[in-house]
């Protein structure tokens, strides 16, 4: 093997080593008092119970699908599915364990000020940020070395997407059911603070932060990385230029190396504004990634007009990350106008706050879509224009767009590091509140948590944008694969005069709305059970509210676990069977329409949901920061936050995974799309 082929493994191993050093550092820090450890252990046990019960369902399904895909399609795709599924689950578990360990130590360090607390939360997040993309990079690079034809390992995308969807949906329903139950009865009805130990749902709420925000996001980013690099490899295969195959993987390597450096330069001294070291870390990583992408294309691929053009598309991808960050920050941060307007609207009641949040969330989709369209046009144009004579400029243009998406995802290490410290800060704040450490400690964790809310929203926007770009490449790869399989058998007409395309567009456009409705309804049902249980405990034992009796935390954790497992099936089934049934009945053209319809409505709906929920959350925090806790305005803002919970942490994040799952299902099962009904 040449150095260019070994480089992804070197980058991945280096990332794991740095992550291991961070874990060792975190473990050496004091974990706090016995009372703090008791709470942390309760969260750890609850999270482990949830994952154990979920894995009892996921593992048999994954084994069955491995056998089916391996037997009826190709053995390599069956193996790739197993690898993708297994590592997606591992990504979630790693994220969960690290955040629980770091949260209690961050709570303890809150007595030492903002800098040390931030450093603990960030390094805990960075462990996840470095380990998860390294796993994805090494998995796809290893599979590609063994099976050089990307279509024979497309099953890795299904495995990654399916398990990520299960963990995202299950974790999202768990966390928001617990959060809504704790807030509706605790803060609104009983008028006790958030994370108050008298609230029976507070441990379930903290468990939910980990299984939803940590495990869910870990699996989500892993899956995004896998599918994006797979899309680029599939298009490279269609171009028929073997020298380009390696470039998407090398882009991943450059981002991995850049993320390691970005993580290492973040310290704890002199931190007064948490966003400053985070921004510095990202921009350093971005600059290094761009430089390395240029070195890799010129030294390992080719120094030609086409090569330089493809490098240019990676620059667009890197630039797109801070652009999406700025747009999301504008609409979700309490420092900017939209969230201030939402917070002000709380003065006029629940309806005003709800409408203002929805309005601002819808408005945010405009600049987001403009940024995507500009990135697509530029990346496509410069790549197509530089296509060598005698080659298909369309394929080169699509390949350029896929590299833009890959360049975005190459920075997943630093982006996930910046994101993952959010749930750590949130849990640390809960521990501070439950152990009565004091108002000053809570101010420290609240400041980090408020930034964490914004960075979590940014990461969701990042994942949604990458899903859109990767899906466009996957749709093109699907069409070319269908043309190859059904050559001379089916007339594949992708024009809008074909009724199969129209049917596919309508069904595809409907799917994100159906799944969103299922998810929000699932959260609502689960939250209803949680509310009933919290009310029951308060009624049956009035001493709980006086602090003389301890609530039954375990019962609330169990309710959230059972409810979330029960609700995760419906959305997953819709995403899996829709393209298969439509393909068998109406053929590949209808499936192409379905994929495009799902992308168009799915990414806009996902971004709207994520930003609306994030804005409501930070509007509540802004009201609290103004010293209005317990006021009527605060109660209105709390209800807005409760409504936004399933928006931003369940439905929104699940949709980008649904979009990618639809595409990978279509690619792998294309040979079965025989068109029983001819339109």
Wavefront OBJ file of the C-alpha trace (Angstrom):
o trace
v 0.000 0.000 0.000
v 1.135 3.523 -0.827
v 1.261 6.346 1.720
v -1.935 7.864 0.276
v -3.798 4.610 1.005
v -2.352 4.282 4.506
v -3.010 7.919 5.434
v -6.708 7.467 6.390
v -5.745 4.729 8.851
v -2.934 6.858 10.298
v -5.336 9.795 10.759
v -7.957 7.537 12.348
v -5.497 5.906 14.757
v -4.050 9.312 15.726
v -7.560 10.555 16.442
v -8.287 7.535 18.648
v -5.013 8.072 20.542
v -5.820 11.729 21.258
v -9.349 10.745 22.302
v -7.832 8.127 24.631
v -5.556 10.746 26.200
v -8.575 12.990 26.776
v -10.460 10.131 28.455
v -7.460 9.509 30.713
v -7.318 13.210 31.637
v -11.066 13.319 32.353
v -10.864 10.193 34.516
v -8.086 11.714 36.644
v -10.155 14.789 37.546
v -12.067 14.707 40.865
v -15.626 13.477 40.465
v -17.072 15.420 43.378
v -19.036 14.438 46.458
v -20.816 11.158 47.129
v -24.144 12.901 46.539
v -22.962 14.056 43.100
v -21.732 10.577 42.209
v -25.031 9.050 43.344
v -26.887 11.261 40.871
v -24.358 10.541 38.121
v -24.629 6.800 38.750
v -28.422 6.997 38.631
v -28.169 8.705 35.233
v -25.619 6.128 34.044
v -27.775 3.194 35.163
v -30.883 4.694 33.568
v -29.090 5.339 30.268
v -27.603 1.833 30.260
v -31.048 0.336 30.899
v -32.483 2.254 27.949
v -29.684 1.214 25.581
v -29.830 -2.404 26.739
v -33.545 -2.606 26.046
v -33.156 -0.861 22.700
v -30.305 -3.153 21.652
v -32.465 -6.202 22.393
v -34.656 -5.005 19.541
v -31.997 -3.551 17.245
v -29.565 -6.509 17.259
v -32.030 -9.187 16.014
v -33.280 -6.787 13.317
v -29.706 -6.019 12.237
v -28.762 -9.717 12.107
v -31.853 -10.562 10.054
v -31.167 -7.747 7.579
v -27.504 -8.754 7.307
v -28.582 -12.251 6.258
v -31.269 -10.982 3.862
v -29.007 -8.436 2.146
v -26.114 -10.898 1.980
v -28.251 -13.742 0.574
v -30.467 -11.882 -1.889
v -28.128 -9.114 -3.016
v -24.362 -9.575 -2.496
v -22.362 -11.018 0.446
v -20.170 -7.899 0.459
v -23.216 -5.679 0.957
v -24.370 -7.922 3.790
v -20.967 -7.582 5.465
v -20.920 -3.816 4.842
v -24.412 -3.505 6.380
v -23.209 -5.337 9.490
v -20.155 -3.066 9.804
v -22.217 0.086 9.314
v -24.858 -1.001 11.827
v -22.421 -2.215 14.491
v -20.271 0.908 14.436
v -23.332 3.166 14.467
v -24.374 1.520 17.731
v -20.796 1.797 19.069
v -20.772 5.517 18.171
v -23.875 6.021 20.287
v -22.510 4.029 23.223
v -19.153 5.868 23.219
v -20.947 9.213 23.169
v -23.184 8.185 26.054
v -20.463 6.875 28.349
v -18.132 9.837 27.906
v -20.784 12.505 28.453
v -21.960 10.880 31.696
v -18.373 10.682 32.988
v -17.550 14.270 32.040
v -20.798 15.848 33.321
v -20.284 15.073 37.011
v -16.705 16.338 36.852
v -17.817 19.529 35.097
v -20.366 20.062 37.882
v -17.629 19.656 40.493
v -15.330 22.077 38.647
v -18.058 24.744 38.468
v -16.779 25.916 41.877
v -13.457 26.793 40.189
v -15.008 29.109 37.622
v -15.963 29.209 33.961
v -12.599 28.282 32.418
v -12.111 24.906 34.102
v -15.773 23.947 33.764
v -15.693 24.777 30.072
v -12.455 22.832 29.556
v -13.966 19.712 31.122
v -17.167 19.975 29.093
v -15.279 20.644 25.848
v -12.743 17.845 26.327
v -15.540 15.438 27.114
v -17.242 16.516 23.890
v -13.956 16.364 21.980
v -13.503 12.717 22.957
v -16.745 11.972 21.138
v -15.866 14.347 18.312
v -12.558 12.623 17.585
v -13.608 8.993 18.121
v -16.830 8.906 16.064
v -15.573 10.321 12.715
v -12.346 8.294 13.080
v -14.468 5.162 13.320
v -16.433 6.131 10.217
v -13.300 7.029 8.211
v -11.503 3.794 9.055
v -14.617 1.686 8.408
v -15.244 3.057 4.923
v -11.524 3.062 4.036
v -11.162 -0.540 5.212
v -14.217 -1.732 3.279
v -13.019 0.082 0.169
v -9.582 -1.551 0.360
v -11.235 -5.004 0.517
v -14.050 -4.289 -1.987
v -12.873 -1.588 -4.455
v -16.290 -1.321 -6.197
v -18.378 1.110 -4.078
v -21.747 -0.332 -5.158
v -20.775 -3.628 -3.504
v -20.416 -1.914 -0.126
v -23.418 0.450 -0.330
v -25.036 -1.637 2.414
v -22.783 0.153 4.907
v -24.981 3.209 4.380
v -28.184 1.307 5.168
v -26.642 -0.132 8.332
v -25.387 3.231 9.530
v -28.631 5.045 8.678
v -31.010 2.442 10.100
v -29.311 2.139 13.490
v -28.805 5.899 13.695
v -32.527 6.317 13.013
v -33.425 3.844 15.769
v -31.122 5.557 18.284
v -32.160 9.050 17.147
v -35.879 8.288 17.373
v -35.697 6.214 20.551
v -33.397 8.674 22.297
v -35.347 11.679 21.026
v -38.683 10.372 22.273
v -37.139 9.361 25.615
v -35.489 12.703 26.290
v -38.415 14.865 25.256
v -41.019 12.762 27.059
v -38.977 13.106 30.251
v -38.244 16.790 29.654
v -41.875 17.666 28.940
v -43.113 15.649 31.917
v -40.596 17.281 34.244
v -41.345 20.795 32.994
v -45.135 20.638 32.723
v -45.697 19.320 36.232
v -42.536 20.521 37.974
v -41.924 24.027 36.662
v -45.394 25.021 35.435
v -47.712 23.314 37.944
v -45.602 22.841 41.091
v -43.492 25.984 40.457
v -40.226 24.277 41.427
v -36.905 24.939 39.619
v -35.609 22.912 36.712
v -33.640 19.829 37.820
v -35.076 20.124 41.335
v -34.477 16.815 43.204
v -38.122 16.853 44.320
v -39.221 16.308 40.713
v -39.656 12.540 40.029
v -38.833 13.033 36.326
v -35.561 14.905 36.815
v -33.291 11.846 36.617
v -35.167 10.659 33.519
v -34.652 14.147 32.069
v -30.883 13.924 32.651
v -30.793 10.405 31.234
v -32.639 11.735 28.201
v -30.054 14.438 27.579
v -27.492 11.681 27.197
v -29.440 9.136 25.152
v -30.925 11.807 22.884
v -28.360 14.577 22.526
v -25.201 12.496 23.058
v -25.870 8.958 21.791
v -28.287 10.210 19.141
v -25.961 12.881 17.759
v -22.984 10.507 17.822
v -24.840 7.955 15.688
v -26.230 10.726 13.481
v -22.858 12.281 12.626
v -21.287 8.836 12.111
v -24.076 7.957 9.693
v -23.818 11.315 7.864
v -20.082 10.773 7.414
v -20.526 7.242 6.059
v -23.293 8.120 3.590
v -21.554 11.272 2.328
v -18.254 9.550 1.590
v -20.166 6.638 0.026
v -22.006 9.056 -2.293
v -18.692 10.554 -3.451
v -17.211 7.098 -4.080
v -20.261 6.006 -6.106
v -20.008 9.051 -8.378
v -16.238 8.563 -8.745
v -16.956 5.006 -9.906
v -19.404 6.299 -12.525
v -16.782 8.743 -13.837
v -14.480 5.783 -14.364
v -11.378 7.614 -13.177
v -9.651 5.320 -10.637
v -7.271 8.063 -9.527
v -10.226 10.026 -8.109
v -11.492 7.189 -5.923
v -9.058 8.004 -3.163
v -9.744 11.741 -2.959
v -12.987 11.601 -0.893
v -11.203 9.400 1.648
v -8.199 11.737 1.688
v -10.553 14.680 2.305
v -11.790 12.785 5.354
v -8.184 12.330 6.473
v -7.413 16.044 6.125
v -10.438 16.966 8.231
v -9.479 14.396 10.849
v -5.946 15.780 11.189
v -7.287 19.353 11.256
v -9.835 18.460 13.954
v -7.133 16.949 16.177
v -5.170 20.209 16.021
v -8.334 22.254 16.590
v -9.149 20.276 19.735
v -5.634 20.435 21.167
v -5.387 24.250 20.986
v -8.451 24.811 23.224
v -7.368 25.624 26.788
v -8.988 26.734 30.032
v -7.068 29.919 30.864
v -8.629 33.357 30.513
v -12.010 32.123 29.251
v -14.625 34.852 29.667
v -16.681 34.197 26.539
v -17.143 30.502 25.738
v -17.761 31.098 22.023
v -14.336 32.693 21.421
v -12.185 29.567 21.972
v -14.771 27.471 20.117
v -14.716 29.774 17.092
v -10.908 29.958 17.140
v -10.715 26.174 17.266
v -13.046 25.789 14.296
v -11.345 28.382 12.080
v -7.903 26.898 12.721
v -9.249 23.455 11.815
v -10.906 24.798 8.665
v -7.716 26.517 7.474
v -5.629 23.379 8.038
v -8.201 21.215 6.236
v -8.141 23.476 3.173
v -4.338 23.448 3.063
v -4.174 19.663 3.394
v -6.835 19.145 0.712
v -4.658 21.109 -1.708
v -1.553 19.122 -0.783
v -3.388 15.798 -1.155
v -4.941 16.579 -4.578
v -1.640 17.830 -6.029
v 0.659 15.231 -4.471
v -1.470 12.076 -4.457
v -4.148 12.531 -7.172
v -3.211 14.849 -10.059
v -2.052 18.402 -10.630
v -4.375 19.318 -13.478
v -7.178 21.748 -14.252
v -9.758 19.132 -13.205
v -7.833 18.385 -10.016
v -7.620 22.059 -9.013
v -11.337 22.489 -9.762
v -12.181 19.558 -7.502
v -10.010 21.069 -4.785
v -12.025 24.272 -5.226
v -15.222 22.378 -4.415
v -13.719 21.298 -1.088
v -13.034 24.937 -0.221
v -16.724 25.664 -0.839
v -17.661 22.812 1.504
v -15.419 24.106 4.283
v -16.731 27.670 3.845
v -20.318 26.413 3.916
v -19.898 25.192 7.506
v -19.411 28.666 9.098
v -22.069 30.096 6.756
v -24.628 27.563 8.062
v -23.291 28.266 11.561
v -23.893 32.015 11.210
v -27.404 31.537 9.805
v -28.359 29.108 12.561
v -26.774 31.294 15.235
v -28.704 34.307 13.947
v -32.037 32.523 14.425
v -31.338 30.516 17.598
v -28.951 32.532 19.785
v -30.293 34.778 22.537
v -27.774 37.420 21.420
v -29.671 38.161 18.194
v -32.953 39.713 17.155
v -35.174 36.696 16.360
v -34.827 35.087 19.810
v -35.221 38.491 21.480
v -38.463 39.007 19.551
v -39.693 35.578 20.636
v -38.807 36.315 24.268
v -40.580 39.689 24.079
v -43.681 38.048 22.611
v -44.035 36.019 25.846
v -45.463 39.197 27.421
v -48.638 38.752 25.358
v -49.213 35.096 26.182
v -48.824 31.571 24.869
v -50.347 32.115 21.417
v -48.069 35.070 20.649
v -44.933 33.184 21.718
v -45.919 30.095 19.711
v -46.663 32.041 16.532
v -43.492 34.132 16.772
v -41.357 31.002 17.164
v -42.941 29.345 14.127
v -42.540 32.538 12.076
v -38.833 32.884 12.875
v -38.216 29.179 12.251
v -39.831 29.444 8.819
v -37.896 32.585 7.975
v -34.616 30.831 8.808
v -35.103 28.367 5.934
v -34.681 31.170 3.358
v -31.006 32.078 3.892
v -30.227 28.399 4.594
v -31.584 27.327 1.219
v -29.870 30.224 -0.574
v -26.527 29.112 0.912
v -27.113 25.541 -0.276
v -28.180 26.612 -3.765
v -25.135 28.870 -4.184
v -22.818 26.073 -2.997
v -24.409 23.580 -5.402
v -24.261 25.946 -8.387
v -20.629 26.937 -7.825
v -19.339 23.432 -7.049
v -21.202 21.935 -10.012
v -20.189 24.669 -12.440
v -16.461 24.710 -11.732
v -16.247 20.902 -11.784
v -18.283 20.476 -14.961
v -16.308 23.223 -16.721
v -12.998 21.521 -15.849
v -14.043 18.055 -17.056
v -11.343 16.578 -19.334
v -12.181 16.435 -23.035
v -14.201 13.356 -23.949
v -15.657 12.860 -20.477
v -19.171 13.577 -19.188
v -19.210 17.085 -17.630
v -22.466 16.277 -15.805
v -20.791 13.512 -13.822
v -17.843 15.750 -13.005
v -20.250 18.434 -11.814
v -22.100 15.995 -9.559
v -18.790 14.643 -8.256
v -17.777 18.191 -7.359
v -20.999 18.656 -5.396
v -20.410 15.380 -3.551
v -16.894 16.565 -2.634
v -18.394 19.787 -1.260
v -20.531 17.635 1.038
v -17.514 15.496 1.961
v -15.444 18.559 2.805
v -18.225 19.689 5.131
v -18.332 16.295 6.855
v -14.535 16.104 7.030
v -14.810 18.725 9.783
v -17.237 16.544 11.733
v -14.534 15.971 14.349
v -14.332 19.589 15.444
v -18.039 20.297 14.823
v -19.107 17.316 16.945
v -16.602 18.334 19.641
v -18.222 21.763 19.777
v -21.678 20.171 19.833
v -21.147 17.366 22.337
v -20.084 19.673 25.176
v -23.695 20.968 25.212
v -25.356 17.911 26.832
v -22.398 17.665 29.238
v -23.005 21.236 30.396
v -26.752 20.560 30.601
v -26.222 17.488 32.798
v -23.640 19.330 34.898
v -26.201 22.049 35.541
v -28.698 19.417 36.647
v -26.223 17.943 39.122
v -25.394 21.418 40.471
v -29.105 22.107 41.002
v -29.909 18.739 42.563
v -27.028 18.891 45.028
v -27.695 22.502 46.004
v -24.219 23.762 45.099
v -25.393 27.352 44.869
v -26.402 30.117 42.488
v -22.844 30.990 41.396
v -22.158 27.420 40.287
v -25.444 27.337 38.413
v -24.573 30.587 36.620
v -21.383 28.969 35.329
v -23.149 25.871 33.994
v -26.043 27.952 32.617
v -23.661 30.138 30.608
v -22.047 27.082 29.016
v -25.435 25.419 28.551
v -26.838 28.457 26.722
v -23.915 28.334 24.262
v -24.412 24.560 24.045
v -28.017 25.065 22.927
v -26.805 27.199 20.041
v -23.985 24.820 19.069
v -26.422 21.888 19.160
v -28.679 23.778 16.758
v -25.652 24.549 14.546
v -24.698 20.866 14.385
v -28.233 19.961 13.381
v -28.035 22.509 10.552
v -24.646 21.093 9.587
v -26.064 17.546 9.430
v -29.143 18.681 7.482
v -27.071 20.572 4.882
v -24.720 17.631 4.396
v -27.749 15.325 4.015
v -29.076 17.525 1.213
v -25.779 17.595 -0.708
v -25.084 13.884 -0.220
v -28.639 12.985 -1.250
v -28.287 14.849 -4.553
v -25.200 12.781 -5.388
v -26.922 9.558 -4.251
v -29.947 10.266 -6.473
v -27.677 10.642 -9.494
v -25.799 7.465 -8.583
v -29.163 5.683 -8.252
v -30.241 6.792 -11.732
v -27.003 5.621 -13.349
v -27.141 2.293 -11.515
v -30.764 1.788 -12.619
v -29.800 2.594 -16.223
v -27.078 -0.051 -16.048
v -29.312 -2.762 -14.548
v -32.423 -2.144 -16.695
v -30.699 -1.281 -19.976
v -32.959 -2.442 -22.809
v -35.597 -3.676 -20.342
v -37.262 -0.523 -18.982
v -37.637 2.916 -20.544
v -36.292 5.183 -17.813
v -37.896 8.564 -18.462
v -37.091 11.060 -15.698
v -38.970 13.999 -17.231
v -41.957 15.625 -15.548
v -44.213 14.291 -18.325
v -43.807 10.830 -16.805
v -46.663 10.235 -14.311
v -44.460 7.834 -12.314
v -42.098 10.727 -11.538
v -45.007 12.916 -10.404
v -46.381 10.138 -8.189
v -42.910 9.623 -6.710
v -42.444 13.353 -6.053
v -45.774 13.583 -4.230
v -45.151 10.485 -2.111
v -41.575 11.525 -1.352
v -42.689 15.024 -0.394
v -45.295 13.528 1.939
v -42.943 11.155 3.810
v -41.167 13.815 5.978
v -44.558 15.184 7.088
v -45.909 11.718 7.910
v -42.800 10.855 9.935
v -42.759 14.247 11.693
v -46.369 13.729 12.729
v -45.583 10.232 14.000
v -42.611 11.441 16.025
v -44.286 14.437 17.639
v -47.347 12.304 18.391
v -45.065 9.673 19.934
v -43.432 12.276 22.165
v -46.855 13.607 23.147
v -48.149 10.171 24.152
v -45.002 9.318 26.084
v -45.001 12.733 27.790
v -48.632 12.248 28.781
v -47.711 9.071 30.636
v -44.821 10.897 32.313
v -47.076 13.759 33.410
v -49.580 11.300 34.885
v -46.819 9.539 36.829
v -45.309 12.758 38.251
v -48.756 13.990 39.285
v -49.512 10.594 40.862
v -46.355 10.708 42.954
v -47.026 14.267 44.154
v -50.616 13.344 45.043
v -49.853 10.027 46.745
v -46.948 11.447 48.778
v -47.244 15.198 49.550
v -43.980 14.976 51.529
v -42.082 14.818 48.216
v -42.642 18.543 47.622
v -41.528 19.381 51.155
v -38.279 17.488 50.605
v -38.960 14.956 53.389
v -39.644 12.058 50.976
v -37.660 10.934 47.958
v -39.517 10.528 44.668
v -39.391 7.293 42.672
v -36.956 8.280 39.919
v -36.640 4.742 38.517
v -40.337 4.542 37.673
v -40.102 7.643 35.466
v -36.991 6.296 33.717
v -38.848 3.046 33.028
v -41.903 4.858 31.626
v -39.742 6.894 29.234
v -37.822 3.764 28.163
v -40.883 1.638 27.432
v -42.699 4.470 25.640
v -39.736 5.380 23.434
v -39.108 1.772 22.368
v -42.788 1.331 21.503
v -42.879 4.478 19.365
v -39.731 4.045 17.261
v -41.065 1.387 14.873
v -43.563 3.339 12.790
v -41.186 5.977 11.342
v -38.498 3.362 10.654
v -40.937 1.107 8.793
v -42.179 3.994 6.618
v -38.618 4.944 5.645
v -37.645 1.350 4.815
v -40.656 0.073 2.882
v -41.738 3.220 0.979
v -38.974 3.146 -1.696
v -39.107 -0.649 -1.990
v -42.881 -0.864 -2.521
v -42.939 2.095 -4.906
v -39.976 0.703 -6.844
v -41.497 -2.758 -7.249
v -44.847 -1.293 -8.358
v -43.821 1.685 -10.534
v -40.105 1.179 -11.160
v -36.890 3.208 -10.731
v -38.308 6.434 -12.164
v -40.936 6.625 -9.431
v -38.250 5.982 -6.803
v -36.096 8.790 -8.231
v -39.100 11.092 -7.851
v -39.639 9.884 -4.284
v -36.026 10.584 -3.363
v -36.119 14.096 -4.795
v -39.471 14.905 -3.185
v -38.200 13.743 0.205
v -35.055 15.885 -0.122
v -36.944 19.048 -1.069
v -39.501 18.919 1.732
v -37.357 17.031 4.249
v -34.402 19.389 4.525
v -36.582 22.505 4.764
v -38.907 20.938 7.320
v -35.961 19.587 9.338
v -34.224 22.963 9.436
v -37.446 24.746 10.368
v -38.124 22.297 13.209
v -34.570 22.442 14.560
v -34.382 26.249 14.534
v -37.883 26.840 15.872
v -37.245 24.528 18.820
v -33.794 25.976 19.448
v -35.138 29.525 19.384
v -37.910 28.725 21.889
v -35.342 27.088 24.188
v -33.031 30.095 24.159
v -35.954 32.504 24.487
v -36.731 30.797 27.793
v -33.082 31.086 28.839
v -33.071 34.775 27.900
v -36.113 35.381 30.132
v -34.314 33.578 32.968
v -31.115 35.570 32.423
v -33.163 38.758 32.803
v -34.090 37.622 36.317
v -37.726 36.769 35.563
v -37.719 33.183 36.850
v -41.091 32.238 38.312
v -42.930 35.153 36.662
v -45.922 34.769 34.340
v -43.690 35.644 31.372
v -41.305 32.862 32.413
v -44.161 30.330 32.583
v -45.159 31.263 29.040
v -41.533 30.899 27.860
v -41.280 27.502 29.583
v -44.329 26.260 27.694
v -42.761 27.465 24.444
v -39.630 25.497 25.271
v -41.765 22.428 26.016
v -43.507 22.700 22.633
v -40.123 23.080 20.940
v -38.616 19.993 22.559
v -39.976 17.421 20.092
v -39.302 19.870 17.253
v -35.575 20.305 17.803
v -34.554 17.060 19.507
v -36.804 14.418 17.966
v -38.466 15.224 14.641
v -35.921 17.655 13.164
v -32.779 15.537 13.676
v -34.548 12.352 12.570
v -35.483 13.751 9.159
v -31.961 14.121 7.796
v -31.350 10.484 8.747
v -34.611 9.497 7.012
v -33.500 11.261 3.808
v -30.218 9.335 3.721
v -31.853 6.028 4.644
v -34.291 6.397 1.720
v -31.360 6.961 -0.658
v -29.230 4.054 0.554
v -32.239 1.693 0.508
v -32.919 2.750 -3.093
v -29.295 2.220 -4.186
v -28.977 -1.240 -2.640
v -32.398 -2.570 -3.715
v -32.474 -1.022 -7.218
v -32.337 -4.432 -8.947
v -35.716 -5.323 -7.392
v -37.527 -2.309 -8.878
v -39.196 -4.189 -11.732
v -42.234 -1.902 -12.379
v -45.194 -4.278 -12.090
v -47.550 -1.429 -13.053
v -46.656 0.419 -16.262
v -47.805 4.054 -16.374
l 1 2 3 4 5 6 7 8 9 10 11 12 13 14 15 16 17 18 19 20 21 22 23 24 25 26 27 28 29 30 31 32 33 34 35 36 37 38 39 40 41 42 43 44 45 46 47 48 49 50 51 52 53 54 55 56 57 58 59 60 61 62 63 64 65 66 67 68 69 70 71 72 73 74 75 76 77 78 79 80 81 82 83 84 85 86 87 88 89 90 91 92 93 94 95 96 97 98 99 100 101 102 103 104 105 106 107 108 109 110 111 112 113 114 115 116 117 118 119 120 121 122 123 124 125 126 127 128 129 130 131 132 133 134 135 136 137 138 139 140 141 142 143 144 145 146 147 148 149 150 151 152 153 154 155 156 157 158 159 160 161 162 163 164 165 166 167 168 169 170 171 172 173 174 175 176 177 178 179 180 181 182 183 184 185 186 187 188 189 190 191 192 193 194 195 196 197 198 199 200 201 202 203 204 205 206 207 208 209 210 211 212 213 214 215 216 217 218 219 220 221 222 223 224 225 226 227 228 229 230 231 232 233 234 235 236 237 238 239 240 241 242 243 244 245 246 247 248 249 250 251 252 253 254 255 256 257 258 259 260 261 262 263 264 265 266 267 268 269 270 271 272 273 274 275 276 277 278 279 280 281 282 283 284 285 286 287 288 289 290 291 292 293 294 295 296 297 298 299 300 301 302 303 304 305 306 307 308 309 310 311 312 313 314 315 316 317 318 319 320 321 322 323 324 325 326 327 328 329 330 331 332 333 334 335 336 337 338 339 340 341 342 343 344 345 346 347 348 349 350 351 352 353 354 355 356 357 358 359 360 361 362 363 364 365 366 367 368 369 370 371 372 373 374 375 376 377 378 379 380 381 382 383 384 385 386 387 388 389 390 391 392 393 394 395 396 397 398 399 400 401 402 403 404 405 406 407 408 409 410 411 412 413 414 415 416 417 418 419 420 421 422 423 424 425 426 427 428 429 430 431 432 433 434 435 436 437 438 439 440 441 442 443 444 445 446 447 448 449 450 451 452 453 454 455 456 457 458 459 460 461 462 463 464 465 466 467 468 469 470 471 472 473 474 475 476 477 478 479 480 481 482 483 484 485 486 487 488 489 490 491 492 493 494 495 496 497 498 499 500 501 502 503 504 505 506 507 508 509 510 511 512 513 514 515 516 517 518 519 520 521 522 523 524 525 526 527 528 529 530 531 532 533 534 535 536 537 538 539 540 541 542 543 544 545 546 547 548 549 550 551 552 553 554 555 556 557 558 559 560 561 562 563 564 565 566 567 568 569 570 571 572 573 574 575 576 577 578 579 580 581 582 583 584 585 586 587 588 589 590 591 592 593 594 595 596 597 598 599 600 601 602 603 604 605 606 607 608 609 610 611 612 613 614 615 616 617 618 619 620 621 622 623 624 625 626 627 628 629 630 631 632 633 634 635 636 637 638 639 640 641 642 643 644 645 646 647 648 649 650 651 652 653 654 655 656 657 658 659 660 661 662 663 664 665 666 667 668 669 670 671 672 673 674 675 676 677 678 679
